[in-house]
Amino acid sequence: MTMSDQPGVNPFYQVDSYGDFVKSDGIPVIEAYAVDCLTQPLEPWNRLGGLGAYIHLVGRGDMLSSYLVEIPAGGHLKPEKHMHDKLMYVISGRGATTVEMPGGVKHSFEWGPGSLFGVPMNAPHQHFNGSGSEPTRIAAVTNLPILINLFHSERFIFDNDFDFSERAKEARYFAGEGEFRSVKPGRHQWETNFVPDLTSFQLPEWQARGAGGRNIQFCLADSTMHAHISEFGIGKYKKAHRHGAGAHIFCVTGGGYSLLWREGENPVDTVRVDWKPGTLYAPPDGPTYHQHFNTASSSSRYLALGFGGMRYQVFESRKASYENMDKSTDEGGNQIEYENEDPRIFDLYRQECAKNGVEPQMEQFLARV
């Protein structure tokens, strides 16, 4: 008997448990550099309810998956629990989520556009649309791929009674309250389970990343997932940097573009992603540099979700990335300082700002301007 020698086809060779699970779900799998979560077509999702699609971005890496789900007007998704972490960002619409913790204690919180929340590991939960006339869309980023490939058992992931009562934390964390954990600029954390509105959340300054930016890290549901939000002002852009794959980036407010390139490539003529509220993309693995530019007439904010957060170390390489994120490449770090960037970068930025009637405000940061 002759069997295929192709990975995933021969049952004894390179079985992809996550890939098989995704296929069994029967919803579209979108593979792209970027997607518009507001307009992306979705199809009925029998397992979860509502409409859905998996979003497999070019830069997602091996550890993370994302999906987009739509809850119809007046509807709800099916109850679920799972042995993987999940962070959820509300794209549009309003609704509520209920979470049941060990001992039968239930929490409920209402969310709207720009809300971010984490569900404690393996806690039963359910999502509801609060409108009788409009659908709602939520994007999720999870570490399911690494976990289901490690255990290759759907029953372990989705039908497991183990409880993580220590992750419940305080009841007020489900109500949008939290605690500020001081570390240092760029690493300060807000510990909570639910952030009601990312568009107005107060952010500390992070001058090292350039152009008077602001940033905070989130520790959500005590998980190992990464989450941070950054803001940069009108007519400004951040310094270029690089890190490993996996960061799923959502535009929260404003608009602009990001450039992605490798060492030695033309930064303005390699890969460009234009973004606006609802856009989701993921920079590919290093040594890809990426740089974010605000061309809107208001400040821009973006949300980055990934695996391996600021609180808990997962990989030694991730630890090194955190320590080097705002250190110059001249000093062995991962950031290109303004004085070292390719002059074509600002030339392009000036042109793009002009298209939107925005005046660049980079004079105090770029000595050559």
Buried (B, 14 or more C-beta within 10 A) or exposed (E): EEEEEEEEEEEEEEBBBBBEBBEEBEBBBBEBBBBBBEEBEBEEBEBBBBBBBBBBBBBBBEBBBBBBBBBBEEBBBEEBBBBBBBBBBBBBBBBBBBBBBBEEEEBEBBBBBBBBBBBBBBBBBBBBBBBEEEBBBBBBBBBBBBBBBEBBBBEBBBEBEEBBEEBBBEEBBBBBEBEEBEEEBBBBBBBBBBBBBBBEBEBEBBEBBBBBBBBBBBBBBBBBBBBBBBBBBBBBBBBBBBBBBBBBBBBBBBBBBBBBBBEEBEBBEEBBBBBBBBBBBBBBBBEBBBBBBBBBEEBBBBBBBBBBBBBEEBEEEBEBBBEBBBBBBEEEBBBBBBEEBBEEBBEBBBEBBEEEEBEBBBEEBBEEE
